[in-house]
Amino acid sequence: MSSTAVRAVFAHMLGLALIGWSTLVQATPQVASVESPGKVLKVSLLLDGGTARYRVERLGDTVVEDSKLGFALRDGRLDRDFALLGQQRRSVDDTWEQPWGERRLTRDHFNELTVQLTETTGRKRRLDVVFRVYDDGLGFRYVFP
């Protein structure tokens, strides 16, 4: 076999390997998660096959099973064909004063995860999901940038 033929075979095999690897990477579910400051609660966002789901665990036990995220809007569904654009985390440990109630000062201590999603088809709309996790509870909201 000539060196040109060997190079052609090698290039073909390398191309097939790269295609297989890229398919595997795309098929692998992506996970972003955040824990509460005391590691009591954990929220995970799973992006699998373009569908975003979240799960909540307390001390390692699942308390909210995988639940689909998204919207059914007037102009179509915004709940599939998502790709992960990015994610940011932040932690806050602050105190604020309230004018009434049992306690004058309240501690505001949480970890936050913002996951940026975009549609890969259709209108290519953006959707951010912001999870805020405390040791005794959590919340999340959708942001349309």
Number of C-alpha atoms within 10 A of each C-alpha: 5 7 8 9 10 11 11 12 12 12 12 12 12 12 12 12 12 12 12 12 12 12 11 11 11 14 12 12 14 16 14 17 19 21 22 22 18 12 14 16 23 22 25 18 23 21 23 18 15 21 17 24 18 19 17 21 16 18 10 11 10 14 12 12 11 15 13 16 17 17 12 9 9 6 7 10 10 21 18 20 18 24 22 18 13 12 15 11 14 11 14 12 10 10 11 9 10 11 8 8 7 8 9 10 13 12 11 11 17 22 20 24 23 22 21 20 22 20 19 15 11 9 11 14 14 17 20 19 19 19 23 23 25 20 17 11 12 17 11 14 10 15 13 9 8
